[in-house]
Amino acid sequence: MSALEPRLEQCRQPGPLRRIAARAAPVLLLGAVAVAGTGCLVESTATLQTTAYFHDVSNLVNGAPVEMAGVTVGNVRSISLRGNLAEVVMSVDKSAGVPSEVSAKVEQSTVLGEEVVELVPSAKATGRLLADGSTISDTAEVPGIQQFVAGGTAVIGAIGTSQLAALVDAGGQGLGGQTATLRGLISYLQHITAGYSTRTTEIKALVIGMDRLSSSLAPAAAPDTRALARLASTIGVLSRQSGNFVHLLQGLDRLSIEGRSLMEQQLAEIDLQFRGLAGITATLAGQQRAIAQLVEQLPGHNAVMHDVTVNHFVQIVDALIVCGLPNGGGDTTQPAASCHGAGGSGGPASGSGPGGGLP
C-alpha cells in the first residue's frame, strides 16, 4: 500500500459533515446553506500540475479536493482570474492514472458539502495519461442547491414561512446548530417570493407570448427544418467551391486591369473613330430628303432592273449614235467627218445596231 492510499481511504470514510448532510436530506428542498468543510489534501512529491478554466467556480477555495470517481486524487493549488474566466491550478497524484481525455466539473461533494473539482474520464479514452503542465479544456459547472434556490422555484414559493420555520426547528439538532442561519435564509426567500408575486401579471403575459410564439412556429417547423437543411447544403457547396471563387475573382481582377490598360492605350484611336462616326451621322442627317427620295425610287429601279436583265447581265445600251464614219478625217467642215452640221448646228447621222463605232 502506497503512502497515498491511507489518505484516500480516510477521504472515503463519511466524516461528520457527510453524516449531517445525510440526516438533513428531507430539508434540502426548503433552502440551501453553504457550509465550508475541509477537503482531503494530497501531499505527495509524485504529483503533476494541470490547469482548467471555468466561467464560474462558485464557492471553490484553495485546497479544495480534486476527485475522480468519488476518490480524492489531488487538490486545488490556486484560483485566479484570467480575463473573464477563473483559472484553477490543480495538483494531481500521478499514481491515480488520470487519463488525458478528461473533463473537469465544479460541483458540491454533497448537498450541503464543500465545492470540489470532479474529473470525469471520457468514454473514448485512448489510454494516454494526463501530462504535467497540461490544460483541461472541457470544463463545466454543476449547479448546486444554492443556484436552485436562487432560481425562485415554485416549490419553495408554495410553502409558507411559518411551515419552513417549523421544519427548521425540527431539524435544528440534526443540522448542528445552523437554525439561525436557516432562519435568515428563509427571510431572504420570503423577499424573493414577494418579488415574484408582484410580477405575476408580467410573468403571465410573458408565458402567453411564448405560447403564442410556439403556436405560430409549430406549423412551419417542417418547412423551416427543410429550409435549414437546404441552407446547410448550400453553405457546404459554397465552402467546397471557395477555392474556385477565389480564382474567379482573381481572374476578374486581372481582366479589369488589362482592360483598363488596353482602353488607355487605344483611347485616342477610339476617340477618332467616334468623331468620324459623328461626322458621318451629321452628313446623313443633312441628306435625309435625298435618302428618302432614293428609297422611294428603289421599287421602280428594282422593276426596271428585272426587265432589262438577260442571262444574268443587265442590258444598259440598246442603240448607239454614230457620228461620222470609221477612220474619218479631222475636217470639221465635212459632215461625214464630224458630228456637227453646216453652220455648227449639228446634224448627226444616226444608225442602230450593236456593231456601230465609238461616239
C-alpha positions as a Markdown table, in Angstrom:
| # | Residue | x | y | z |
|---|---|---|---|---|
| 1 | Met | 0.0 | 0.0 | 0.0 |
| 2 | Ser | 1.4 | 3.4 | -1.0 |
| 3 | Ala | 1.6 | 6.4 | 1.2 |
| 4 | Leu | -1.3 | 8.0 | -0.6 |
| 5 | Glu | -3.7 | 5.1 | -0.1 |
| 6 | Pro | -4.3 | 5.7 | 3.7 |
| 7 | Arg | -5.2 | 9.3 | 2.9 |
| 8 | Leu | -7.5 | 8.2 | 0.1 |
| 9 | Glu | -9.1 | 5.7 | 2.4 |
| 10 | Gln | -9.6 | 8.4 | 5.0 |
| 11 | Cys | -11.3 | 10.6 | 2.4 |
| 12 | Arg | -13.7 | 7.7 | 1.6 |
| 13 | Gln | -14.9 | 7.5 | 5.2 |
| 14 | Pro | -18.1 | 9.5 | 5.9 |
| 15 | Gly | -17.0 | 12.4 | 8.1 |
| 16 | Pro | -19.2 | 14.4 | 10.4 |
| 17 | Leu | -20.2 | 16.8 | 7.5 |
| 18 | Arg | -21.4 | 13.9 | 5.3 |
| 19 | Arg | -23.4 | 12.4 | 8.2 |
| 20 | Ile | -25.0 | 15.7 | 8.8 |
| 21 | Ala | -25.9 | 16.0 | 5.1 |
| 22 | Ala | -27.5 | 12.6 | 5.2 |
| 23 | Arg | -29.6 | 13.4 | 8.2 |
| 24 | Ala | -30.7 | 16.8 | 6.7 |
| 25 | Ala | -31.7 | 15.4 | 3.3 |
| 26 | Pro | -35.5 | 15.9 | 3.9 |
| 27 | Val | -35.0 | 19.6 | 4.4 |
| 28 | Leu | -32.8 | 20.2 | 1.4 |
| 29 | Leu | -35.7 | 21.3 | -0.9 |
| 30 | Leu | -36.6 | 24.1 | 1.5 |
| 31 | Gly | -33.3 | 26.0 | 1.4 |
| 32 | Ala | -29.6 | 25.9 | 1.0 |
| 33 | Val | -26.7 | 26.7 | 3.3 |
| 34 | Ala | -23.1 | 27.0 | 2.3 |
| 35 | Val | -21.2 | 25.0 | 4.8 |
| 36 | Ala | -17.4 | 25.2 | 4.5 |
| 37 | Gly | -15.6 | 21.9 | 5.1 |
| 38 | Thr | -12.1 | 20.8 | 4.9 |
| 39 | Gly | -11.1 | 18.6 | 2.0 |
| 40 | Cys | -8.6 | 15.8 | 1.9 |
| 41 | Leu | -5.4 | 17.3 | 0.7 |
| 42 | Val | -3.0 | 15.1 | -1.1 |
| 43 | Glu | 0.6 | 15.9 | -0.4 |
| 44 | Ser | 3.0 | 13.8 | -2.5 |
| 45 | Thr | 6.1 | 14.5 | -4.4 |
| 46 | Ala | 4.9 | 12.3 | -7.2 |
| 47 | Thr | 2.3 | 14.8 | -8.5 |
| 48 | Leu | 1.6 | 16.7 | -11.7 |
| 49 | Gln | 0.1 | 20.1 | -12.2 |
| 50 | Thr | -2.8 | 20.8 | -14.5 |
| 51 | Thr | -4.9 | 23.8 | -15.2 |
| 52 | Ala | -8.6 | 24.3 | -16.1 |
| 53 | Tyr | -10.7 | 27.4 | -16.9 |
| 54 | Phe | -14.2 | 27.9 | -15.6 |
| 55 | His | -16.9 | 30.6 | -16.2 |
| 56 | Asp | -17.9 | 30.3 | -12.5 |
| 57 | Val | -16.3 | 28.4 | -9.7 |
| 58 | Ser | -19.0 | 29.2 | -7.1 |
| 59 | Asn | -17.5 | 28.7 | -3.6 |
| 60 | Leu | -14.5 | 26.7 | -4.7 |
| 61 | Val | -11.5 | 27.6 | -2.5 |
| 62 | Asn | -7.7 | 26.9 | -2.4 |
| 63 | Gly | -7.1 | 23.4 | -1.0 |
| 64 | Ala | -10.4 | 22.0 | -2.2 |
| 65 | Pro | -10.3 | 18.3 | -3.2 |
| 66 | Val | -9.9 | 17.1 | -6.7 |
| 67 | Glu | -11.8 | 13.9 | -7.1 |
| 68 | Met | -12.2 | 11.2 | -9.7 |
| 69 | Ala | -15.0 | 8.6 | -9.3 |
| 70 | Gly | -15.6 | 10.0 | -5.8 |
| 71 | Val | -12.0 | 9.4 | -4.7 |
| 72 | Thr | -9.6 | 12.3 | -3.9 |
| 73 | Val | -6.7 | 12.3 | -6.3 |
| 74 | Gly | -5.4 | 15.8 | -5.7 |
| 75 | Asn | -6.2 | 19.3 | -4.5 |
| 76 | Val | -6.7 | 22.9 | -5.8 |
| 77 | Arg | -3.4 | 24.8 | -5.7 |
| 78 | Ser | -4.6 | 28.3 | -6.7 |
| 79 | Ile | -7.6 | 30.1 | -8.1 |
| 80 | Ser | -7.1 | 33.4 | -10.1 |
| 81 | Leu | -9.0 | 35.5 | -12.6 |
| 82 | Arg | -7.8 | 35.3 | -16.2 |
| 83 | Gly | -9.8 | 37.7 | -18.3 |
| 84 | Asn | -13.5 | 36.7 | -17.8 |
| 85 | Leu | -12.6 | 33.1 | -16.7 |
| 86 | Ala | -11.5 | 31.6 | -13.4 |
| 87 | Glu | -8.1 | 29.8 | -13.7 |
| 88 | Val | -7.9 | 26.8 | -11.4 |
| 89 | Val | -4.5 | 25.2 | -11.0 |
| 90 | Met | -4.6 | 21.7 | -9.6 |
| 91 | Ser | -2.1 | 19.2 | -8.2 |
| 92 | Val | -3.0 | 15.6 | -9.2 |
| 93 | Asp | -1.3 | 12.5 | -7.9 |
| 94 | Lys | 0.4 | 10.6 | -10.8 |
| 95 | Ser | -0.4 | 7.2 | -9.3 |
| 96 | Ala | -4.1 | 7.9 | -9.8 |
| 97 | Gly | -3.6 | 7.4 | -13.5 |
| 98 | Val | -5.8 | 10.2 | -14.7 |
| 99 | Pro | -6.3 | 9.9 | -18.5 |
| 100 | Ser | -5.6 | 12.8 | -20.8 |
| 101 | Glu | -9.1 | 12.7 | -22.2 |
| 102 | Val | -10.8 | 14.0 | -19.1 |
| 103 | Ser | -13.3 | 16.8 | -18.3 |
| 104 | Ala | -13.4 | 18.9 | -15.1 |
| 105 | Lys | -16.6 | 19.9 | -13.3 |
| 106 | Val | -17.0 | 22.1 | -10.2 |
| 107 | Glu | -19.7 | 20.6 | -8.0 |
| 108 | Gln | -20.6 | 20.0 | -4.4 |
| 109 | Ser | -19.4 | 16.8 | -2.9 |
| 110 | Thr | -22.8 | 16.5 | -1.1 |
| 111 | Val | -25.9 | 18.7 | -1.0 |
| 112 | Leu | -24.5 | 20.7 | 1.9 |
| 113 | Gly | -20.9 | 19.8 | 1.3 |
| 114 | Glu | -18.0 | 21.8 | 0.0 |
| 115 | Glu | -17.2 | 22.6 | -3.6 |
| 116 | Val | -14.8 | 20.1 | -5.3 |
| 117 | Val | -13.4 | 19.6 | -8.7 |
| 118 | Glu | -14.6 | 16.3 | -10.2 |
| 119 | Leu | -12.5 | 14.8 | -13.0 |
| 120 | Val | -14.6 | 12.7 | -15.4 |
| 121 | Pro | -12.7 | 10.4 | -17.9 |
| 122 | Ser | -14.0 | 10.3 | -21.4 |
| 123 | Ala | -15.7 | 7.1 | -22.6 |
| 124 | Lys | -13.4 | 7.2 | -25.6 |
| 125 | Ala | -10.1 | 7.4 | -23.6 |
| 126 | Thr | -7.1 | 6.3 | -25.6 |
| 127 | Gly | -5.1 | 5.2 | -22.6 |
| 128 | Arg | -2.8 | 8.2 | -22.5 |
| 129 | Leu | -2.3 | 9.8 | -19.1 |
| 130 | Leu | -2.7 | 13.4 | -18.1 |
| 131 | Ala | 0.7 | 15.2 | -18.6 |
| 132 | Asp | 2.4 | 17.6 | -16.2 |
| 133 | Gly | 1.6 | 21.2 | -17.2 |
| 134 | Ser | -1.4 | 20.3 | -19.4 |
| 135 | Thr | -4.7 | 22.2 | -19.6 |
| 136 | Ile | -8.1 | 20.6 | -19.3 |
| 137 | Ser | -10.2 | 22.3 | -22.0 |
| 138 | Asp | -13.5 | 20.5 | -21.3 |
| 139 | Thr | -14.9 | 22.2 | -18.2 |
| 140 | Ala | -18.4 | 22.7 | -16.7 |
| 141 | Glu | -20.1 | 24.0 | -13.5 |
| 142 | Val | -22.8 | 21.7 | -11.9 |
| 143 | Pro | -25.4 | 23.9 | -10.3 |
| 144 | Gly | -25.8 | 23.2 | -6.5 |
| 145 | Ile | -28.7 | 23.7 | -4.1 |
| 146 | Gln | -27.8 | 27.4 | -3.8 |
| 147 | Gln | -28.3 | 28.0 | -7.5 |
| 148 | Phe | -31.5 | 26.0 | -7.3 |
| 149 | Val | -32.9 | 28.2 | -4.5 |
| 150 | Ala | -31.7 | 31.4 | -6.3 |
| 151 | Gly | -33.9 | 30.4 | -9.3 |
| 152 | Gly | -37.0 | 31.1 | -7.2 |
| 153 | Thr | -38.7 | 27.7 | -7.8 |
| 154 | Ala | -42.4 | 27.3 | -7.3 |
| 155 | Val | -41.9 | 24.5 | -4.8 |
| 156 | Ile | -40.3 | 26.9 | -2.3 |
| 157 | Gly | -42.7 | 29.7 | -3.1 |
| 158 | Ala | -45.7 | 27.5 | -2.3 |
| 159 | Ile | -44.5 | 26.8 | 1.3 |
| 160 | Gly | -45.3 | 29.4 | 3.9 |
| 161 | Thr | -42.6 | 30.9 | 6.1 |
| 162 | Ser | -44.2 | 29.5 | 9.2 |
| 163 | Gln | -44.1 | 26.0 | 7.8 |
| 164 | Leu | -40.4 | 26.5 | 6.9 |
| 165 | Ala | -39.7 | 27.8 | 10.4 |
| 166 | Ala | -41.3 | 24.7 | 12.0 |
| 167 | Leu | -39.3 | 22.4 | 9.8 |
| 168 | Val | -36.1 | 24.2 | 10.6 |
| 169 | Asp | -36.8 | 24.0 | 14.3 |
| 170 | Ala | -37.5 | 20.3 | 13.9 |
| 171 | Gly | -34.3 | 19.7 | 12.0 |
| 172 | Gly | -32.1 | 22.1 | 14.0 |
| 173 | Gln | -30.5 | 19.5 | 16.1 |
| 174 | Gly | -29.5 | 17.4 | 13.0 |
| 175 | Leu | -28.1 | 20.4 | 11.3 |
| 176 | Gly | -25.6 | 21.0 | 14.1 |
| 177 | Gly | -26.8 | 24.4 | 15.3 |
| 178 | Gln | -27.5 | 26.0 | 11.9 |
| 179 | Thr | -31.0 | 27.0 | 12.8 |
| 180 | Ala | -30.2 | 30.8 | 12.9 |
| 181 | Thr | -28.6 | 30.6 | 9.6 |
| 182 | Leu | -31.6 | 28.8 | 8.0 |
| 183 | Arg | -34.0 | 31.3 | 9.6 |
| 184 | Gly | -32.0 | 34.1 | 7.8 |
| 185 | Leu | -32.2 | 32.2 | 4.6 |
| 186 | Ile | -36.0 | 31.8 | 5.0 |
| 187 | Ser | -36.3 | 35.5 | 5.4 |
| 188 | Tyr | -34.4 | 36.0 | 2.2 |
| 189 | Leu | -36.6 | 33.5 | 0.5 |
| 190 | Gln | -39.7 | 35.5 | 1.7 |
| 191 | His | -38.4 | 38.6 | 0.0 |
| 192 | Ile | -37.7 | 36.6 | -3.2 |
| 193 | Thr | -41.2 | 35.1 | -3.4 |
| 194 | Ala | -42.7 | 38.5 | -2.6 |
| 195 | Gly | -40.8 | 40.0 | -5.6 |
| 196 | Tyr | -42.1 | 37.2 | -7.8 |
| 197 | Ser | -45.7 | 37.7 | -6.6 |
| 198 | Thr | -45.6 | 41.5 | -7.6 |
| 199 | Arg | -44.7 | 40.5 | -11.1 |
| 200 | Thr | -47.4 | 37.9 | -11.6 |
| 201 | Thr | -49.1 | 39.9 | -14.5 |
| 202 | Glu | -45.9 | 40.3 | -16.4 |
| 203 | Ile | -44.9 | 36.7 | -15.9 |
| 204 | Lys | -48.4 | 35.6 | -17.2 |
| 205 | Ala | -48.1 | 37.9 | -20.2 |
| 206 | Leu | -44.6 | 36.5 | -20.9 |
| 207 | Val | -45.8 | 32.9 | -20.7 |
| 208 | Ile | -48.8 | 33.7 | -23.0 |
| 209 | Gly | -46.5 | 35.4 | -25.5 |
| 210 | Met | -44.2 | 32.4 | -25.5 |
| 211 | Asp | -47.1 | 30.1 | -26.0 |
| 212 | Arg | -48.4 | 32.2 | -29.0 |
| 213 | Leu | -44.9 | 32.2 | -30.5 |
| 214 | Ser | -44.7 | 28.5 | -30.2 |
| 215 | Ser | -48.1 | 28.1 | -31.7 |
| 216 | Ser | -47.1 | 30.2 | -34.7 |
| 217 | Leu | -43.8 | 28.5 | -35.2 |
| 218 | Ala | -45.1 | 24.9 | -34.8 |
| 219 | Pro | -47.0 | 24.7 | -38.1 |
| 220 | Ala | -43.9 | 25.9 | -40.0 |
| 221 | Ala | -41.5 | 23.6 | -38.2 |
| 222 | Ala | -41.1 | 21.1 | -41.0 |
| 223 | Pro | -40.6 | 23.8 | -43.8 |
| 224 | Asp | -38.2 | 25.6 | -41.5 |
| 225 | Thr | -36.3 | 22.4 | -41.0 |
| 226 | Arg | -36.1 | 21.7 | -44.7 |
| 227 | Ala | -35.0 | 25.3 | -45.3 |
| 228 | Leu | -32.3 | 25.0 | -42.8 |
| 229 | Ala | -31.2 | 21.7 | -44.3 |
| 230 | Arg | -31.0 | 23.3 | -47.8 |
| 231 | Leu | -29.2 | 26.3 | -46.3 |
| 232 | Ala | -26.7 | 23.9 | -44.7 |
| 233 | Ser | -26.2 | 22.1 | -48.1 |
| 234 | Thr | -25.7 | 25.4 | -49.9 |
| 235 | Ile | -23.2 | 26.6 | -47.4 |
| 236 | Gly | -21.4 | 23.3 | -47.8 |
| 237 | Val | -21.3 | 23.7 | -51.6 |
| 238 | Leu | -20.0 | 27.3 | -51.2 |
| 239 | Ser | -17.4 | 26.1 | -48.8 |
| 240 | Arg | -16.2 | 23.4 | -51.2 |
| 241 | Gln | -16.2 | 25.9 | -54.1 |
| 242 | Ser | -14.5 | 28.7 | -52.2 |
| 243 | Gly | -11.2 | 28.0 | -53.9 |
| 244 | Asn | -12.8 | 28.3 | -57.4 |
| 245 | Phe | -14.5 | 31.5 | -56.3 |
| 246 | Val | -11.2 | 32.9 | -55.3 |
| 247 | His | -9.6 | 32.0 | -58.6 |
| 248 | Leu | -12.6 | 33.5 | -60.5 |
| 249 | Leu | -12.3 | 36.8 | -58.6 |
| 250 | Gln | -8.5 | 36.9 | -59.2 |
| 251 | Gly | -9.2 | 36.4 | -62.9 |
| 252 | Leu | -11.8 | 39.1 | -63.0 |
| 253 | Asp | -9.3 | 41.4 | -61.2 |
| 254 | Arg | -6.6 | 40.7 | -63.8 |
| 255 | Leu | -9.1 | 41.2 | -66.6 |
| 256 | Ser | -10.2 | 44.6 | -65.3 |
| 257 | Ile | -6.6 | 45.7 | -65.0 |
| 258 | Glu | -5.7 | 44.6 | -68.6 |
| 259 | Gly | -8.9 | 46.1 | -69.9 |
| 260 | Arg | -8.1 | 49.4 | -68.4 |
| 261 | Ser | -4.6 | 49.3 | -69.8 |
| 262 | Leu | -6.0 | 48.5 | -73.3 |
| 263 | Met | -8.5 | 51.3 | -73.1 |
| 264 | Glu | -5.9 | 53.8 | -72.0 |
| 265 | Gln | -3.6 | 52.7 | -75.0 |
| 266 | Gln | -6.4 | 52.8 | -77.6 |
| 267 | Leu | -8.3 | 55.8 | -76.2 |
| 268 | Ala | -7.0 | 58.3 | -78.9 |
| 269 | Glu | -7.9 | 55.9 | -81.8 |
| 270 | Ile | -11.3 | 55.1 | -80.3 |
| 271 | Asp | -12.0 | 58.8 | -79.9 |
| 272 | Leu | -11.0 | 59.5 | -83.5 |
| 273 | Gln | -13.3 | 56.7 | -84.7 |
| 274 | Phe | -16.2 | 58.1 | -82.7 |
| 275 | Arg | -15.5 | 61.6 | -84.2 |
| 276 | Gly | -15.6 | 60.1 | -87.7 |
| 277 | Leu | -18.8 | 58.3 | -86.9 |
| 278 | Ala | -20.3 | 61.6 | -85.6 |
| 279 | Gly | -19.3 | 63.3 | -88.9 |
| 280 | Ile | -21.0 | 60.5 | -91.0 |
| 281 | Thr | -24.1 | 60.7 | -88.8 |
| 282 | Ala | -24.2 | 64.5 | -89.3 |
| 283 | Thr | -23.9 | 64.1 | -93.1 |
| 284 | Leu | -26.6 | 61.5 | -93.2 |
| 285 | Ala | -28.8 | 63.8 | -91.2 |
| 286 | Gly | -28.3 | 66.6 | -93.8 |
| 287 | Gln | -29.2 | 64.3 | -96.6 |
| 288 | Gln | -32.4 | 62.9 | -95.2 |
| 289 | Arg | -34.5 | 64.2 | -98.1 |
| 290 | Ala | -32.3 | 62.8 | -100.7 |
| 291 | Ile | -32.2 | 59.4 | -98.9 |
| 292 | Ala | -36.0 | 59.5 | -98.7 |
| 293 | Gln | -36.3 | 60.1 | -102.5 |
| 294 | Leu | -33.8 | 57.3 | -103.2 |
| 295 | Val | -35.8 | 54.9 | -101.1 |
| 296 | Glu | -39.0 | 56.0 | -102.9 |
| 297 | Gln | -37.3 | 55.2 | -106.3 |
| 298 | Leu | -36.0 | 51.8 | -105.3 |
| 299 | Pro | -39.2 | 49.8 | -106.1 |
| 300 | Gly | -39.2 | 51.3 | -109.7 |
| 301 | His | -35.5 | 50.7 | -110.1 |
| 302 | Asn | -35.9 | 47.1 | -109.0 |
| 303 | Ala | -38.7 | 46.6 | -111.5 |
| 304 | Val | -36.6 | 48.1 | -114.4 |
| 305 | Met | -33.6 | 46.0 | -113.5 |
| 306 | His | -35.7 | 42.9 | -113.6 |
| 307 | Asp | -37.0 | 43.8 | -117.1 |
| 308 | Val | -33.5 | 44.5 | -118.7 |
| 309 | Thr | -31.7 | 41.5 | -117.2 |
| 310 | Val | -30.8 | 38.9 | -119.8 |
| 311 | Asn | -28.7 | 35.8 | -119.0 |
| 312 | His | -27.8 | 37.4 | -115.7 |
| 313 | Phe | -26.5 | 40.6 | -117.4 |
| 314 | Val | -28.2 | 43.9 | -117.4 |
| 315 | Gln | -28.5 | 45.4 | -120.9 |
| 316 | Ile | -27.5 | 49.0 | -120.3 |
| 317 | Val | -27.2 | 50.3 | -124.0 |
| 318 | Asp | -29.5 | 49.1 | -126.8 |
| 319 | Ala | -28.6 | 51.6 | -129.5 |
| 320 | Leu | -25.5 | 53.7 | -130.5 |
| 321 | Ile | -25.4 | 57.1 | -132.2 |
| 322 | Val | -22.6 | 57.1 | -134.7 |
| 323 | Cys | -21.1 | 60.5 | -135.7 |
| 324 | Gly | -19.1 | 60.3 | -138.9 |
| 325 | Leu | -17.5 | 57.2 | -140.4 |
| 326 | Pro | -14.8 | 54.9 | -139.0 |
| 327 | Asn | -11.3 | 56.3 | -139.7 |
| 328 | Gly | -12.9 | 59.5 | -140.9 |
| 329 | Gly | -10.8 | 62.7 | -141.3 |
| 330 | Gly | -10.5 | 65.5 | -138.8 |
| 331 | Asp | -12.0 | 68.1 | -141.1 |
| 332 | Thr | -14.9 | 69.6 | -139.2 |
| 333 | Thr | -16.3 | 71.2 | -142.4 |
| 334 | Gln | -17.3 | 67.8 | -143.8 |
| 335 | Pro | -20.5 | 66.4 | -142.3 |
| 336 | Ala | -19.2 | 62.9 | -142.8 |
| 337 | Ala | -16.2 | 63.5 | -140.6 |
| 338 | Ser | -17.9 | 65.5 | -137.9 |
| 339 | Cys | -20.9 | 65.3 | -135.5 |
| 340 | His | -21.6 | 69.0 | -136.3 |
| 341 | Gly | -23.7 | 70.0 | -139.3 |
| 342 | Ala | -23.1 | 73.0 | -141.6 |
| 343 | Gly | -23.0 | 76.3 | -139.7 |
| 344 | Gly | -22.3 | 74.3 | -136.4 |
| 345 | Ser | -25.9 | 73.4 | -135.9 |
| 346 | Gly | -25.0 | 69.7 | -135.7 |
| 347 | Gly | -26.9 | 67.3 | -137.8 |
| 348 | Pro | -25.6 | 63.9 | -136.6 |
| 349 | Ala | -26.2 | 60.9 | -138.7 |
| 350 | Ser | -27.6 | 58.0 | -136.8 |
| 351 | Gly | -27.7 | 54.3 | -137.0 |
| 352 | Ser | -28.6 | 51.4 | -134.9 |
| 353 | Gly | -27.2 | 48.1 | -134.0 |
| 354 | Pro | -24.6 | 46.7 | -131.7 |
| 355 | Gly | -21.9 | 46.9 | -134.4 |
| 356 | Gly | -21.7 | 50.6 | -134.5 |
| 357 | Gly | -18.5 | 52.6 | -133.9 |
| 358 | Leu | -17.4 | 54.6 | -130.9 |
| 359 | Pro | -19.1 | 58.0 | -130.4 |
